Amino acid sequence: MTEYWQALNPEAFHQGMLHGYKQGYKHGMQDGIRECDEADQQAREAFTRQAARSAAQGIELHDARMRLIAS
């Protein structure tokens, strides 16, 4: 079927192929950027959770040391 349309109107076929390629590239880039943004957001959230856990552990350690010193 592709050959039929290409033979029928080669210029329109070429323009259609070019348009399809450009749109595919554009949407592919947008999807790639969106996926990178989502991965970055997930990484930031994971880092924040880990930092909060580390801070809580540090506070617990400090409190335990203070109780040990006070006893």
VEXMARKE-62982 format. One record per residue (C-alpha): x, y, z. Coordinates in pm, 1 decimal. Layout:
BEGIN
{u: X; v: Y; w: Z}
...
This chain:
BEGIN
{u: 0.0; v: 0.0; w: 0.0}
{u: 289.1; v: 234.5; w: 73.6}
{u: 419.5; v: 192.9; w: -279.5}
{u: 73.8; v: 280.4; w: -414.7}
{u: 63.8; v: 613.9; w: -232.1}
{u: 425.0; v: 686.4; w: -316.1}
{u: 356.7; v: 623.3; w: -686.2}
{u: 33.2; v: 820.7; w: -678.9}
{u: 184.6; v: 1140.5; w: -542.4}
{u: 556.9; v: 1117.2; w: -459.1}
{u: 584.3; v: 1473.1; w: -325.3}
{u: 285.8; v: 1439.6; w: -92.7}
{u: 413.9; v: 1099.8; w: 17.8}
{u: 755.4; v: 1246.7; w: 93.4}
{u: 602.9; v: 1541.1; w: 283.0}
{u: 380.9; v: 1303.2; w: 479.5}
{u: 676.1; v: 1082.5; w: 569.9}
{u: 879.9; v: 1386.2; w: 673.1}
{u: 593.1; v: 1520.6; w: 883.8}
{u: 547.5; v: 1179.2; w: 1047.2}
{u: 918.0; v: 1158.1; w: 1124.2}
{u: 925.5; v: 1507.7; w: 1275.3}
{u: 616.5; v: 1441.9; w: 1487.9}
{u: 755.3; v: 1107.0; w: 1602.6}
{u: 1085.7; v: 1269.4; w: 1695.8}
{u: 911.4; v: 1555.5; w: 1876.4}
{u: 684.3; v: 1325.3; w: 2075.7}
{u: 973.1; v: 1088.7; w: 2147.4}
{u: 1178.3; v: 1377.0; w: 2287.7}
{u: 884.5; v: 1498.1; w: 2497.3}
{u: 831.3; v: 1146.3; w: 2635.0}
{u: 1202.3; v: 1114.1; w: 2710.7}
{u: 1210.3; v: 1448.0; w: 2892.2}
{u: 897.5; v: 1358.2; w: 3088.9}
{u: 1048.2; v: 1022.7; w: 3191.1}
{u: 1370.5; v: 1194.6; w: 3300.9}
{u: 1172.3; v: 1448.9; w: 3503.0}
{u: 974.1; v: 1169.9; w: 3670.7}
{u: 1292.7; v: 975.9; w: 3749.9}
{u: 1452.1; v: 1292.3; w: 3889.5}
{u: 1147.9; v: 1357.3; w: 4108.5}
{u: 1152.1; v: 999.5; w: 4236.4}
{u: 1523.2; v: 1027.0; w: 4313.1}
{u: 1468.3; v: 1352.3; w: 4502.6}
{u: 1186.4; v: 1196.8; w: 4705.3}
{u: 1398.0; v: 890.7; w: 4784.5}
{u: 1689.7; v: 1112.9; w: 4888.8}
{u: 1460.1; v: 1319.8; w: 5110.3}
{u: 1321.3; v: 1005.1; w: 5276.0}
{u: 1673.4; v: 870.8; w: 5331.5}
{u: 1791.6; v: 1203.7; w: 5472.0}
{u: 1495.3; v: 1209.8; w: 5710.7}
{u: 1571.6; v: 852.6; w: 5824.9}
{u: 1938.1; v: 938.9; w: 5874.9}
{u: 1848.6; v: 1249.3; w: 6073.0}
{u: 1609.9; v: 1051.3; w: 6293.4}
{u: 1876.7; v: 787.3; w: 6353.7}
{u: 2128.5; v: 1058.6; w: 6440.1}
{u: 1887.4; v: 1213.6; w: 6690.1}
{u: 1819.9; v: 873.6; w: 6846.0}
{u: 2193.3; v: 806.4; w: 6875.0}
{u: 2253.0; v: 1144.9; w: 7032.6}
{u: 1968.5; v: 1091.8; w: 7280.4}
{u: 2102.1; v: 746.6; w: 7369.0}
{u: 2450.1; v: 889.8; w: 7431.8}
{u: 2307.7; v: 1166.9; w: 7648.6}
{u: 2109.6; v: 912.6; w: 7853.7}
{u: 2422.0; v: 698.4; w: 7889.9}
{u: 2628.0; v: 997.3; w: 8003.0}
{u: 2352.9; v: 1108.0; w: 8244.3}
{u: 2328.3; v: 764.3; w: 8407.2}
